[in-house]
Amino acid sequence: MNDLVMIFKALSDETRLRIIKLLEQGELCVCDITAALDMVQPKVSFHLSALKDAGLIKDRKQGKWVHYSLNEKDLFRRMLILSACERMQDSARPGDRKRLDAFLGRKEQGDKVVAFKSKGRCCG
């Protein structure tokens, strides 16, 4: 019962739903998500922690950077994620995807990017 409460609490926050929507298209590092949401890194990390504790996302460390992706191992959680993403319209937060695409584009070009509102260098 406690697991179920954690899952629904995690899904009840708009920022966490925005993160899930971003991760729907693949793995992202914290700096990518920070840039997309235009939020400070500690706030994004707090929401990522809640999603991870609920078993909705998983992480992978690469050097000093942590990359996140949807946890699709548990069928129940996967169905909840798919349902939430299906109900969320892309037009609800078009700026998230636009900021993410711009940020990733700069990373691919090899620019030294700094995550928005963050003091450290990105993992690019």
Biopython code that builds the backbone (N, CA, C, O; Angstrom):
import numpy as np
from Bio.PDB.StructureBuilder import StructureBuilder

atoms = [
    (1, "MET", "N", (0.826, -1.200, 0.000)),
    (1, "MET", "CA", (0.000, 0.000, 0.000)),
    (1, "MET", "C", (0.859, 1.248, 0.000)),
    (1, "MET", "O", (0.547, 2.216, -0.694)),
    (2, "ASN", "N", (1.959, 1.240, 0.783)),
    (2, "ASN", "CA", (2.840, 2.395, 0.865)),
    (2, "ASN", "C", (3.479, 2.706, -0.493)),
    (2, "ASN", "O", (3.638, 3.873, -0.850)),
    (3, "ASP", "N", (3.850, 1.654, -1.258)),
    (3, "ASP", "CA", (4.415, 1.857, -2.592)),
    (3, "ASP", "C", (3.425, 2.568, -3.502)),
    (3, "ASP", "O", (3.792, 3.464, -4.262)),
    (4, "LEU", "N", (2.186, 2.162, -3.414)),
    (4, "LEU", "CA", (1.149, 2.768, -4.236)),
    (4, "LEU", "C", (0.957, 4.241, -3.901)),
    (4, "LEU", "O", (0.771, 5.065, -4.797)),
    (5, "VAL", "N", (1.001, 4.570, -2.629)),
    (5, "VAL", "CA", (0.874, 5.960, -2.200)),
    (5, "VAL", "C", (2.040, 6.781, -2.751)),
    (5, "VAL", "O", (1.837, 7.893, -3.240)),
    (6, "MET", "N", (3.266, 6.239, -2.674)),
    (6, "MET", "CA", (4.441, 6.948, -3.190)),
    (6, "MET", "C", (4.333, 7.191, -4.688)),
    (6, "MET", "O", (4.700, 8.262, -5.171)),
    (7, "ILE", "N", (3.839, 6.220, -5.417)),
    (7, "ILE", "CA", (3.701, 6.351, -6.865)),
    (7, "ILE", "C", (2.721, 7.468, -7.205)),
    (7, "ILE", "O", (3.020, 8.331, -8.030)),
    (8, "PHE", "N", (1.560, 7.451, -6.575)),
    (8, "PHE", "CA", (0.553, 8.464, -6.887)),
    (8, "PHE", "C", (0.954, 9.846, -6.384)),
    (8, "PHE", "O", (0.600, 10.848, -7.006)),
    (9, "LYS", "N", (1.678, 9.923, -5.278)),
    (9, "LYS", "CA", (2.201, 11.215, -4.831)),
    (9, "LYS", "C", (3.193, 11.765, -5.850)),
    (9, "LYS", "O", (3.179, 12.955, -6.164)),
    (10, "ALA", "N", (4.050, 10.890, -6.360)),
    (10, "ALA", "CA", (5.035, 11.323, -7.357)),
    (10, "ALA", "C", (4.352, 11.828, -8.620)),
    (10, "ALA", "O", (4.810, 12.791, -9.235)),
    (11, "LEU", "N", (3.271, 11.186, -9.004)),
    (11, "LEU", "CA", (2.557, 11.578, -10.218)),
    (11, "LEU", "C", (1.614, 12.766, -10.009)),
    (11, "LEU", "O", (1.023, 13.260, -10.969)),
    (12, "SER", "N", (1.472, 13.219, -8.784)),
    (12, "SER", "CA", (0.524, 14.299, -8.505)),
    (12, "SER", "C", (1.142, 15.689, -8.640)),
    (12, "SER", "O", (0.457, 16.690, -8.430)),
    (13, "ASP", "N", (2.414, 15.763, -8.984)),
    (13, "ASP", "CA", (3.100, 17.049, -9.083)),
    (13, "ASP", "C", (3.358, 17.399, -10.547)),
    (13, "ASP", "O", (3.851, 16.566, -11.308)),
    (14, "GLU", "N", (3.028, 18.622, -10.940)),
    (14, "GLU", "CA", (3.171, 19.046, -12.335)),
    (14, "GLU", "C", (4.628, 18.979, -12.806)),
    (14, "GLU", "O", (4.891, 18.546, -13.928)),
    (15, "THR", "N", (5.567, 19.398, -11.973)),
    (15, "THR", "CA", (6.976, 19.368, -12.367)),
    (15, "THR", "C", (7.423, 17.942, -12.645)),
    (15, "THR", "O", (8.163, 17.700, -13.599)),
    (16, "ARG", "N", (6.992, 17.013, -11.838)),
    (16, "ARG", "CA", (7.371, 15.609, -12.038)),
    (16, "ARG", "C", (6.754, 15.052, -13.313)),
    (16, "ARG", "O", (7.379, 14.258, -14.016)),
    (17, "LEU", "N", (5.539, 15.466, -13.609)),
    (17, "LEU", "CA", (4.917, 15.044, -14.873)),
    (17, "LEU", "C", (5.672, 15.630, -16.063)),
    (17, "LEU", "O", (5.824, 14.967, -17.089)),
    (18, "ARG", "N", (6.141, 16.857, -15.931)),
    (18, "ARG", "CA", (6.938, 17.477, -16.996)),
    (18, "ARG", "C", (8.238, 16.707, -17.206)),
    (18, "ARG", "O", (8.670, 16.510, -18.341)),
    (19, "ILE", "N", (8.858, 16.272, -16.112)),
    (19, "ILE", "CA", (10.090, 15.489, -16.219)),
    (19, "ILE", "C", (9.812, 14.155, -16.912)),
    (19, "ILE", "O", (10.566, 13.740, -17.792)),
    (20, "ILE", "N", (8.749, 13.496, -16.520)),
    (20, "ILE", "CA", (8.384, 12.230, -17.162)),
    (20, "ILE", "C", (8.156, 12.430, -18.653)),
    (20, "ILE", "O", (8.587, 11.612, -19.466)),
    (21, "LYS", "N", (7.487, 13.505, -19.008)),
    (21, "LYS", "CA", (7.221, 13.794, -20.424)),
    (21, "LYS", "C", (8.529, 13.990, -21.188)),
    (21, "LYS", "O", (8.655, 13.534, -22.324)),
    (22, "LEU", "N", (9.501, 14.665, -20.575)),
    (22, "LEU", "CA", (10.799, 14.847, -21.220)),
    (22, "LEU", "C", (11.532, 13.518, -21.380)),
    (22, "LEU", "O", (12.159, 13.269, -22.410)),
    (23, "LEU", "N", (11.453, 12.666, -20.358)),
    (23, "LEU", "CA", (12.147, 11.380, -20.396)),
    (23, "LEU", "C", (11.468, 10.375, -21.316)),
    (23, "LEU", "O", (12.036, 9.329, -21.631)),
    (24, "GLU", "N", (10.274, 10.689, -21.736)),
    (24, "GLU", "CA", (9.539, 9.796, -22.627)),
    (24, "GLU", "C", (10.331, 9.524, -23.914)),
    (24, "GLU", "O", (10.208, 8.450, -24.503)),
    (25, "GLN", "N", (11.140, 10.493, -24.344)),
    (25, "GLN", "CA", (11.878, 10.339, -25.594)),
    (25, "GLN", "C", (13.303, 9.834, -25.399)),
    (25, "GLN", "O", (14.056, 9.710, -26.365)),
    (26, "GLY", "N", (13.679, 9.541, -24.150)),
    (26, "GLY", "CA", (14.990, 8.953, -23.920)),
    (26, "GLY", "C", (15.707, 9.520, -22.710)),
    (26, "GLY", "O", (15.209, 10.412, -22.023)),
    (27, "GLU", "N", (16.876, 8.984, -22.472)),
    (27, "GLU", "CA", (17.690, 9.324, -21.317)),
    (27, "GLU", "C", (18.187, 10.769, -21.367)),
    (27, "GLU", "O", (18.558, 11.280, -22.424)),
    (28, "LEU", "N", (18.186, 11.413, -20.197)),
    (28, "LEU", "CA", (18.681, 12.786, -20.072)),
    (28, "LEU", "C", (19.494, 12.916, -18.795)),
    (28, "LEU", "O", (19.229, 12.234, -17.806)),
    (29, "CYS", "N", (20.491, 13.800, -18.826)),
    (29, "CYS", "CA", (21.232, 14.071, -17.595)),
    (29, "CYS", "C", (20.548, 15.223, -16.860)),
    (29, "CYS", "O", (19.671, 15.893, -17.406)),
    (30, "VAL", "N", (20.957, 15.436, -15.638)),
    (30, "VAL", "CA", (20.336, 16.456, -14.796)),
    (30, "VAL", "C", (20.426, 17.831, -15.453)),
    (30, "VAL", "O", (19.467, 18.602, -15.413)),
    (31, "CYS", "N", (21.576, 18.140, -16.060)),
    (31, "CYS", "CA", (21.721, 19.466, -16.669)),
    (31, "CYS", "C", (20.752, 19.646, -17.831)),
    (31, "CYS", "O", (20.272, 20.757, -18.055)),
    (32, "ASP", "N", (20.450, 18.583, -18.577)),
    (32, "ASP", "CA", (19.475, 18.659, -19.667)),
    (32, "ASP", "C", (18.093, 19.007, -19.122)),
    (32, "ASP", "O", (17.405, 19.879, -19.653)),
    (33, "ILE", "N", (17.701, 18.322, -18.070)),
    (33, "ILE", "CA", (16.380, 18.531, -17.472)),
    (33, "ILE", "C", (16.293, 19.919, -16.852)),
    (33, "ILE", "O", (15.270, 20.594, -16.962)),
    (34, "THR", "N", (17.370, 20.340, -16.202)),
    (34, "THR", "CA", (17.428, 21.678, -15.608)),
    (34, "THR", "C", (17.226, 22.742, -16.673)),
    (34, "THR", "O", (16.475, 23.696, -16.474)),
    (35, "ALA", "N", (17.898, 22.575, -17.803)),
    (35, "ALA", "CA", (17.780, 23.533, -18.896)),
    (35, "ALA", "C", (16.368, 23.532, -19.479)),
    (35, "ALA", "O", (15.803, 24.589, -19.756)),
    (36, "ALA", "N", (15.809, 22.349, -19.661)),
    (36, "ALA", "CA", (14.476, 22.240, -20.255)),
    (36, "ALA", "C", (13.402, 22.870, -19.378)),
    (36, "ALA", "O", (12.500, 23.540, -19.880)),
    (37, "LEU", "N", (13.497, 22.658, -18.075)),
    (37, "LEU", "CA", (12.482, 23.166, -17.150)),
    (37, "LEU", "C", (12.760, 24.602, -16.712)),
    (37, "LEU", "O", (11.898, 25.252, -16.120)),
    (38, "ASP", "N", (13.968, 25.095, -17.005)),
    (38, "ASP", "CA", (14.389, 26.433, -16.599)),
    (38, "ASP", "C", (14.244, 26.587, -15.086)),
    (38, "ASP", "O", (13.656, 27.547, -14.589)),
    (39, "MET", "N", (14.804, 25.601, -14.370)),
    (39, "MET", "CA", (14.764, 25.569, -12.903)),
    (39, "MET", "C", (16.177, 25.363, -12.370)),
    (39, "MET", "O", (17.074, 24.946, -13.102)),
    (40, "VAL", "N", (16.358, 25.655, -11.114)),
    (40, "VAL", "CA", (17.655, 25.427, -10.487)),
    (40, "VAL", "C", (17.858, 23.935, -10.258)),
    (40, "VAL", "O", (16.899, 23.184, -10.076)),
    (41, "GLN", "N", (19.113, 23.521, -10.271)),
    (41, "GLN", "CA", (19.453, 22.101, -10.172)),
    (41, "GLN", "C", (18.971, 21.444, -8.882)),
    (41, "GLN", "O", (18.474, 20.319, -8.943)),
    (42, "PRO", "N", (19.090, 22.083, -7.714)),
    (42, "PRO", "CA", (18.604, 21.405, -6.501)),
    (42, "PRO", "C", (17.107, 21.080, -6.538)),
    (42, "PRO", "O", (16.681, 20.036, -6.044)),
    (43, "LYS", "N", (16.322, 21.972, -7.124)),
    (43, "LYS", "CA", (14.881, 21.737, -7.220)),
    (43, "LYS", "C", (14.585, 20.559, -8.156)),
    (43, "LYS", "O", (13.743, 19.713, -7.856)),
    (44, "VAL", "N", (15.287, 20.518, -9.287)),
    (44, "VAL", "CA", (15.106, 19.413, -10.233)),
    (44, "VAL", "C", (15.539, 18.100, -9.580)),
    (44, "VAL", "O", (14.860, 17.083, -9.721)),
    (45, "SER", "N", (16.659, 18.122, -8.871)),
    (45, "SER", "CA", (17.148, 16.908, -8.201)),
    (45, "SER", "C", (16.152, 16.398, -7.158)),
    (45, "SER", "O", (15.987, 15.190, -6.992)),
    (46, "PHE", "N", (15.494, 17.313, -6.463)),
    (46, "PHE", "CA", (14.469, 16.931, -5.489)),
    (46, "PHE", "C", (13.347, 16.150, -6.181)),
    (46, "PHE", "O", (12.925, 15.098, -5.699)),
    (47, "HIS", "N", (12.873, 16.671, -7.307)),
    (47, "HIS", "CA", (11.782, 16.004, -8.030)),
    (47, "HIS", "C", (12.249, 14.673, -8.632)),
    (47, "HIS", "O", (11.497, 13.698, -8.645)),
    (48, "LEU", "N", (13.487, 14.635, -9.130)),
    (48, "LEU", "CA", (14.026, 13.381, -9.658)),
    (48, "LEU", "C", (14.114, 12.326, -8.560)),
    (48, "LEU", "O", (13.847, 11.148, -8.797)),
    (49, "SER", "N", (14.486, 12.754, -7.373)),
    (49, "SER", "CA", (14.574, 11.832, -6.240)),
    (49, "SER", "C", (13.206, 11.243, -5.896)),
    (49, "SER", "O", (13.093, 10.050, -5.614)),
    (50, "ALA", "N", (12.172, 12.077, -5.919)),
    (50, "ALA", "CA", (10.817, 11.593, -5.633)),
    (50, "ALA", "C", (10.368, 10.582, -6.685)),
    (50, "ALA", "O", (9.745, 9.572, -6.355)),
    (51, "LEU", "N", (10.683, 10.853, -7.947)),
    (51, "LEU", "CA", (10.314, 9.925, -9.021)),
    (51, "LEU", "C", (11.091, 8.613, -8.901)),
    (51, "LEU", "O", (10.550, 7.533, -9.137)),
    (52, "LYS", "N", (12.359, 8.726, -8.534)),
    (52, "LYS", "CA", (13.176, 7.518, -8.373)),
    (52, "LYS", "C", (12.706, 6.693, -7.178)),
    (52, "LYS", "O", (12.608, 5.469, -7.269)),
    (53, "ASP", "N", (12.417, 7.355, -6.064)),
    (53, "ASP", "CA", (11.928, 6.652, -4.876)),
    (53, "ASP", "C", (10.618, 5.913, -5.153)),
    (53, "ASP", "O", (10.351, 4.868, -4.559)),
    (54, "ALA", "N", (9.808, 6.458, -6.054)),
    (54, "ALA", "CA", (8.542, 5.814, -6.422)),
    (54, "ALA", "C", (8.746, 4.713, -7.461)),
    (54, "ALA", "O", (7.799, 4.013, -7.819)),
    (55, "GLY", "N", (9.976, 4.558, -7.944)),
    (55, "GLY", "CA", (10.266, 3.513, -8.921)),
    (55, "GLY", "C", (9.849, 3.865, -10.333)),
    (55, "GLY", "O", (9.771, 2.984, -11.189)),
    (56, "LEU", "N", (9.581, 5.136, -10.596)),
    (56, "LEU", "CA", (9.123, 5.543, -11.923)),
    (56, "LEU", "C", (10.273, 5.833, -12.878)),
    (56, "LEU", "O", (10.109, 5.731, -14.094)),
    (57, "ILE", "N", (11.440, 6.194, -12.337)),
    (57, "ILE", "CA", (12.608, 6.432, -13.162)),
    (57, "ILE", "C", (13.800, 5.688, -12.563)),
    (57, "ILE", "O", (13.773, 5.271, -11.405)),
    (58, "LYS", "N", (14.829, 5.535, -13.365)),
    (58, "LYS", "CA", (16.064, 4.915, -12.904)),
    (58, "LYS", "C", (17.219, 5.833, -13.294)),
    (58, "LYS", "O", (17.074, 6.695, -14.161)),
    (59, "ASP", "N", (18.359, 5.640, -12.651)),
    (59, "ASP", "CA", (19.509, 6.475, -12.965)),
    (59, "ASP", "C", (20.711, 5.623, -13.329)),
    (59, "ASP", "O", (20.790, 4.435, -13.019)),
    (60, "ARG", "N", (21.641, 6.285, -14.001)),
    (60, "ARG", "CA", (22.879, 5.649, -14.421)),
    (60, "ARG", "C", (23.972, 6.697, -14.268)),
    (60, "ARG", "O", (23.846, 7.814, -14.769)),
    (61, "LYS", "N", (25.041, 6.333, -13.574)),
    (61, "LYS", "CA", (26.141, 7.273, -13.383)),
    (61, "LYS", "C", (27.174, 7.090, -14.475)),
    (61, "LYS", "O", (27.530, 5.972, -14.848)),
    (62, "GLN", "N", (27.649, 8.227, -14.979)),
    (62, "GLN", "CA", (28.720, 8.227, -15.967)),
    (62, "GLN", "C", (29.700, 9.302, -15.521)),
    (62, "GLN", "O", (29.459, 10.494, -15.711)),
    (63, "GLY", "N", (30.787, 8.877, -14.937)),
    (63, "GLY", "CA", (31.717, 9.837, -14.349)),
    (63, "GLY", "C", (31.042, 10.510, -13.170)),
    (63, "GLY", "O", (30.528, 9.844, -12.271)),
    (64, "LYS", "N", (31.047, 11.842, -13.179)),
    (64, "LYS", "CA", (30.381, 12.564, -12.089)),
    (64, "LYS", "C", (28.954, 12.972, -12.444)),
    (64, "LYS", "O", (28.294, 13.655, -11.661)),
    (65, "TRP", "N", (28.478, 12.565, -13.607)),
    (65, "TRP", "CA", (27.135, 12.942, -14.062)),
    (65, "TRP", "C", (26.157, 11.796, -13.894)),
    (65, "TRP", "O", (26.518, 10.626, -14.020)),
    (66, "VAL", "N", (24.924, 12.145, -13.610)),
    (66, "VAL", "CA", (23.867, 11.148, -13.441)),
    (66, "VAL", "C", (22.860, 11.336, -14.577)),
    (66, "VAL", "O", (22.390, 12.445, -14.831)),
    (67, "HIS", "N", (22.543, 10.247, -15.246)),
    (67, "HIS", "CA", (21.589, 10.251, -16.355)),
    (67, "HIS", "C", (20.339, 9.495, -15.916)),
    (67, "HIS", "O", (20.425, 8.464, -15.249)),
    (68, "TYR", "N", (19.190, 10.016, -16.297)),
    (68, "TYR", "CA", (17.914, 9.439, -15.876)),
    (68, "TYR", "C", (17.130, 8.940, -17.088)),
    (68, "TYR", "O", (17.228, 9.491, -18.185)),
    (69, "SER", "N", (16.358, 7.894, -16.863)),
    (69, "SER", "CA", (15.462, 7.367, -17.887)),
    (69, "SER", "C", (14.248, 6.761, -17.186)),
    (69, "SER", "O", (14.261, 6.517, -15.980)),
    (70, "LEU", "N", (13.209, 6.529, -17.968)),
    (70, "LEU", "CA", (12.001, 5.917, -17.411)),
    (70, "LEU", "C", (12.295, 4.474, -17.026)),
    (70, "LEU", "O", (13.018, 3.771, -17.731)),
    (71, "ASN", "N", (11.739, 4.044, -15.921)),
    (71, "ASN", "CA", (11.886, 2.666, -15.467)),
    (71, "ASN", "C", (10.732, 1.864, -16.048)),
    (71, "ASN", "O", (9.590, 1.986, -15.605)),
    (72, "GLU", "N", (11.038, 1.059, -17.023)),
    (72, "GLU", "CA", (9.993, 0.316, -17.721)),
    (72, "GLU", "C", (9.969, -1.162, -17.343)),
    (72, "GLU", "O", (9.333, -1.964, -18.027)),
    (73, "LYS", "N", (10.652, -1.527, -16.268)),
    (73, "LYS", "CA", (10.707, -2.932, -15.857)),
    (73, "LYS", "C", (9.414, -3.411, -15.221)),
    (73, "LYS", "O", (9.015, -4.558, -15.421)),
    (74, "ASP", "N", (8.763, -2.559, -14.467)),
    (74, "ASP", "CA", (7.527, -2.923, -13.763)),
    (74, "ASP", "C", (6.341, -2.542, -14.655)),
    (74, "ASP", "O", (6.162, -1.372, -14.994)),
    (75, "LEU", "N", (5.554, -3.517, -15.022)),
    (75, "LEU", "CA", (4.448, -3.290, -15.951)),
    (75, "LEU", "C", (3.431, -2.292, -15.402)),
    (75, "LEU", "O", (2.928, -1.458, -16.154)),
    (76, "PHE", "N", (3.121, -2.358, -14.120)),
    (76, "PHE", "CA", (2.150, -1.438, -13.519)),
    (76, "PHE", "C", (2.643, 0.003, -13.619)),
    (76, "PHE", "O", (1.906, 0.893, -14.045)),
    (77, "ARG", "N", (3.892, 0.223, -13.224)),
    (77, "ARG", "CA", (4.455, 1.576, -13.289)),
    (77, "ARG", "C", (4.541, 2.057, -14.742)),
    (77, "ARG", "O", (4.259, 3.218, -15.041)),
    (78, "ARG", "N", (4.926, 1.162, -15.622)),
    (78, "ARG", "CA", (5.024, 1.524, -17.041)),
    (78, "ARG", "C", (3.665, 1.960, -17.590)),
    (78, "ARG", "O", (3.579, 2.939, -18.332)),
    (79, "MET", "N", (2.620, 1.244, -17.233)),
    (79, "MET", "CA", (1.277, 1.609, -17.702)),
    (79, "MET", "C", (0.843, 2.961, -17.134)),
    (79, "MET", "O", (0.197, 3.744, -17.831)),
    (80, "LEU", "N", (1.191, 3.242, -15.882)),
    (80, "LEU", "CA", (0.869, 4.547, -15.302)),
    (80, "LEU", "C", (1.611, 5.667, -16.027)),
    (80, "LEU", "O", (1.033, 6.713, -16.321)),
    (81, "ILE", "N", (2.888, 5.443, -16.313)),
    (81, "ILE", "CA", (3.683, 6.440, -17.037)),
    (81, "ILE", "C", (3.106, 6.676, -18.424)),
    (81, "ILE", "O", (2.933, 7.821, -18.842)),
    (82, "LEU", "N", (2.810, 5.600, -19.136)),
    (82, "LEU", "CA", (2.242, 5.738, -20.478)),
    (82, "LEU", "C", (0.904, 6.468, -20.445)),
    (82, "LEU", "O", (0.631, 7.316, -21.295)),
    (83, "SER", "N", (0.079, 6.139, -19.469)),
    (83, "SER", "CA", (-1.219, 6.806, -19.333)),
    (83, "SER", "C", (-1.046, 8.290, -19.053)),
    (83, "SER", "O", (-1.738, 9.119, -19.643)),
    (84, "ALA", "N", (-0.121, 8.631, -18.151)),
    (84, "ALA", "CA", (0.114, 10.036, -17.818)),
    (84, "ALA", "C", (0.633, 10.794, -19.034)),
    (84, "ALA", "O", (0.174, 11.901, -19.314)),
    (85, "CYS", "N", (1.582, 10.212, -19.755)),
    (85, "CYS", "CA", (2.146, 10.876, -20.935)),
    (85, "CYS", "C", (1.108, 11.046, -22.038)),
    (85, "CYS", "O", (1.090, 12.056, -22.741)),
    (86, "GLU", "N", (0.258, 10.058, -22.176)),
    (86, "GLU", "CA", (-0.789, 10.133, -23.200)),
    (86, "GLU", "C", (-1.787, 11.251, -22.902)),
    (86, "GLU", "O", (-2.285, 11.906, -23.818)),
    (87, "ARG", "N", (-2.073, 11.464, -21.630)),
    (87, "ARG", "CA", (-3.042, 12.486, -21.227)),
    (87, "ARG", "C", (-2.467, 13.905, -21.276)),
    (87, "ARG", "O", (-3.199, 14.884, -21.424)),
    (88, "MET", "N", (-1.136, 13.990, -21.146)),
    (88, "MET", "CA", (-0.498, 15.302, -21.177)),
    (88, "MET", "C", (-0.319, 15.731, -22.626)),
    (88, "MET", "O", (0.278, 15.014, -23.429)),
    (89, "GLN", "N", (-0.825, 16.871, -22.940)),
    (89, "GLN", "CA", (-0.694, 17.379, -24.293)),
    (89, "GLN", "C", (0.664, 18.043, -24.458)),
    (89, "GLN", "O", (1.150, 18.710, -23.544)),
    (90, "ASP", "N", (1.277, 17.860, -25.626)),
    (90, "ASP", "CA", (2.560, 18.501, -25.888)),
    (90, "ASP", "C", (2.447, 20.018, -25.835)),
    (90, "ASP", "O", (3.424, 20.704, -25.536)),
    (91, "SER", "N", (1.279, 20.538, -26.119)),
    (91, "SER", "CA", (1.091, 21.983, -26.120)),
    (91, "SER", "C", (1.001, 22.561, -24.706)),
    (91, "SER", "O", (1.054, 23.778, -24.531)),
    (92, "ALA", "N", (0.863, 21.694, -23.696)),
    (92, "ALA", "CA", (0.745, 22.172, -22.324)),
    (92, "ALA", "C", (2.027, 22.866, -21.868)),
    (92, "ALA", "O", (1.960, 23.877, -21.169)),
    (93, "ARG", "N", (3.160, 22.355, -22.240)),
    (93, "ARG", "CA", (4.460, 22.924, -21.879)),
    (93, "ARG", "C", (5.398, 22.897, -23.085)),
    (93, "ARG", "O", (6.423, 22.215, -23.051)),
    (94, "PRO", "N", (5.062, 23.628, -24.151)),
    (94, "PRO", "CA", (5.908, 23.565, -25.356)),
    (94, "PRO", "C", (7.303, 24.127, -25.126)),
    (94, "PRO", "O", (8.248, 23.747, -25.816)),
    (95, "GLY", "N", (7.437, 25.031, -24.157)),
    (95, "GLY", "CA", (8.737, 25.617, -23.873)),
    (95, "GLY", "C", (9.742, 24.600, -23.368)),
    (95, "GLY", "O", (10.937, 24.739, -23.629)),
    (96, "ASP", "N", (9.288, 23.571, -22.644)),
    (96, "ASP", "CA", (10.194, 22.549, -22.118)),
    (96, "ASP", "C", (10.947, 21.873, -23.260)),
    (96, "ASP", "O", (12.176, 21.812, -23.245)),
    (97, "ARG", "N", (10.228, 21.375, -24.230)),
    (97, "ARG", "CA", (10.845, 20.656, -25.346)),
    (97, "ARG", "C", (11.711, 21.601, -26.180)),
    (97, "ARG", "O", (12.786, 21.216, -26.639)),
    (98, "LYS", "N", (11.248, 22.826, -26.374)),
    (98, "LYS", "CA", (11.998, 23.809, -27.160)),
    (98, "LYS", "C", (13.335, 24.140, -26.475)),
    (98, "LYS", "O", (14.378, 24.171, -27.129)),
    (99, "ARG", "N", (13.297, 24.386, -25.162)),
    (99, "ARG", "CA", (14.532, 24.676, -24.420)),
    (99, "ARG", "C", (15.465, 23.477, -24.426)),
    (99, "ARG", "O", (16.677, 23.631, -24.577)),
    (100, "LEU", "N", (14.903, 22.273, -24.262)),
    (100, "LEU", "CA", (15.724, 21.063, -24.265)),
    (100, "LEU", "C", (16.402, 20.881, -25.617)),
    (100, "LEU", "O", (17.604, 20.624, -25.673)),
    (101, "ASP", "N", (15.655, 21.010, -26.698)),
    (101, "ASP", "CA", (16.225, 20.840, -28.032)),
    (101, "ASP", "C", (17.343, 21.846, -28.294)),
    (101, "ASP", "O", (18.373, 21.494, -28.869)),
    (102, "ALA", "N", (17.145, 23.097, -27.874)),
    (102, "ALA", "CA", (18.177, 24.121, -28.053)),
    (102, "ALA", "C", (19.421, 23.778, -27.240)),
    (102, "ALA", "O", (20.544, 23.910, -27.727)),
    (103, "PHE", "N", (19.220, 23.345, -26.016)),
    (103, "PHE", "CA", (20.328, 22.994, -25.132)),
    (103, "PHE", "C", (21.110, 21.804, -25.690)),
    (103, "PHE", "O", (22.340, 21.829, -25.733)),
    (104, "LEU", "N", (20.391, 20.765, -26.117)),
    (104, "LEU", "CA", (21.047, 19.584, -26.668)),
    (104, "LEU", "C", (21.787, 19.916, -27.962)),
    (104, "LEU", "O", (22.849, 19.357, -28.237)),
    (105, "GLY", "N", (21.228, 20.821, -28.746)),
    (105, "GLY", "CA", (21.881, 21.256, -29.973)),
    (105, "GLY", "C", (23.225, 21.917, -29.690)),
    (105, "GLY", "O", (24.206, 21.671, -30.393)),
    (106, "ARG", "N", (23.265, 22.754, -28.661)),
    (106, "ARG", "CA", (24.526, 23.396, -28.285)),
    (106, "ARG", "C", (25.527, 22.368, -27.772)),
    (106, "ARG", "O", (26.724, 22.485, -28.036)),
    (107, "LYS", "N", (25.052, 21.368, -27.047)),
    (107, "LYS", "CA", (25.946, 20.322, -26.553)),
    (107, "LYS", "C", (26.547, 19.536, -27.708)),
    (107, "LYS", "O", (27.738, 19.224, -27.699)),
    (108, "GLU", "N", (25.726, 19.215, -28.704)),
    (108, "GLU", "CA", (26.204, 18.444, -29.855)),
    (108, "GLU", "C", (27.247, 19.210, -30.656)),
    (108, "GLU", "O", (28.151, 18.612, -31.239)),
    (109, "GLN", "N", (27.120, 20.529, -30.684)),
    (109, "GLN", "CA", (28.062, 21.351, -31.422)),
    (109, "GLN", "C", (29.375, 21.507, -30.674)),
    (109, "GLN", "O", (30.327, 22.088, -31.194)),
    (110, "GLY", "N", (29.425, 20.993, -29.464)),
    (110, "GLY", "CA", (30.643, 21.049, -28.680)),
    (110, "GLY", "C", (30.824, 22.349, -27.935)),
    (110, "GLY", "O", (31.894, 22.606, -27.384)),
    (111, "ASP", "N", (29.795, 23.174, -27.910)),
    (111, "ASP", "CA", (29.871, 24.417, -27.158)),
    (111, "ASP", "C", (30.011, 24.095, -25.678)),
    (111, "ASP", "O", (29.483, 23.095, -25.190)),
    (112, "LYS", "N", (30.723, 24.950, -24.982)),
    (112, "LYS", "CA", (30.805, 24.804, -23.534)),
    (112, "LYS", "C", (29.543, 25.407, -22.964)),
    (112, "LYS", "O", (29.423, 26.624, -22.824)),
    (113, "VAL", "N", (28.604, 24.537, -22.636)),
    (113, "VAL", "CA", (27.321, 25.007, -22.149)),
    (113, "VAL", "C", (27.290, 24.985, -20.634)),
    (113, "VAL", "O", (27.897, 24.128, -19.992)),
    (114, "VAL", "N", (26.591, 25.920, -20.093)),
    (114, "VAL", "CA", (26.376, 25.976, -18.656)),
    (114, "VAL", "C", (24.890, 25.811, -18.445)),
    (114, "VAL", "O", (24.085, 26.516, -19.054)),
    (115, "ALA", "N", (24.524, 24.880, -17.583)),
    (115, "ALA", "CA", (23.108, 24.639, -17.314)),
    (115, "ALA", "C", (22.472, 25.930, -16.808)),
    (115, "ALA", "O", (23.077, 26.667, -16.029)),
    (116, "PHE", "N", (21.259, 26.195, -17.253)),
    (116, "PHE", "CA", (20.542, 27.383, -16.839)),
    (116, "PHE", "C", (20.449, 27.439, -15.325)),
    (116, "PHE", "O", (20.141, 26.443, -14.671)),
    (117, "LYS", "N", (20.716, 28.606, -14.778)),
    (117, "LYS", "CA", (20.597, 28.845, -13.349)),
    (117, "LYS", "C", (21.466, 27.907, -12.513)),
    (117, "LYS", "O", (21.173, 27.654, -11.345)),
    (118, "SER", "N", (22.525, 27.400, -13.113)),
    (118, "SER", "CA", (23.437, 26.514, -12.400)),
    (118, "SER", "C", (24.837, 27.101, -12.488)),
    (118, "SER", "O", (25.162, 27.768, -13.471)),
    (119, "LYS", "N", (25.655, 26.871, -11.500)),
    (119, "LYS", "CA", (26.992, 27.417, -11.501)),
    (119, "LYS", "C", (28.012, 26.485, -12.133)),
    (119, "LYS", "O", (29.089, 26.931, -12.528)),
    (120, "GLY", "N", (27.699, 25.215, -12.235)),
    (120, "GLY", "CA", (28.653, 24.253, -12.743)),
    (120, "GLY", "C", (28.520, 24.022, -14.238)),
    (120, "GLY", "O", (27.507, 24.359, -14.850)),
    (121, "ARG", "N", (29.575, 23.435, -14.815)),
    (121, "ARG", "CA", (29.525, 23.079, -16.229)),
    (121, "ARG", "C", (28.628, 21.874, -16.418)),
    (121, "ARG", "O", (28.438, 21.056, -15.518)),
    (122, "CYS", "N", (28.103, 21.795, -17.577)),
    (122, "CYS", "CA", (27.239, 20.650, -17.916)),
    (122, "CYS", "C", (28.094, 19.461, -18.269)),
    (122, "CYS", "O", (29.317, 19.550, -18.371)),
    (123, "CYS", "N", (27.420, 18.350, -18.453)),
    (123, "CYS", "CA", (28.103, 17.092, -18.745)),
    (123, "CYS", "C", (28.479, 16.969, -20.213)),
    (123, "CYS", "O", (28.979, 15.923, -20.625)),
    (124, "GLY", "N", (28.257, 17.994, -21.005)),
    (124, "GLY", "CA", (28.483, 17.944, -22.438)),
    (124, "GLY", "C", (29.853, 17.648, -22.901)),
    (124, "GLY", "O", (30.100, 17.594, -24.106)),
]
sb = StructureBuilder()
sb.init_structure("model")
sb.init_model(0)
sb.init_chain("A")
sb.init_seg("    ")
for serial, (resi, resn, name, xyz) in enumerate(atoms, 1):
    if name == "N":
        sb.init_residue(resn, " ", resi, " ")
    sb.init_atom(name, np.array(xyz, "f"), 0.0, 1.0, " ", f" {name:<3s}", serial, name[0])
structure = sb.get_structure()
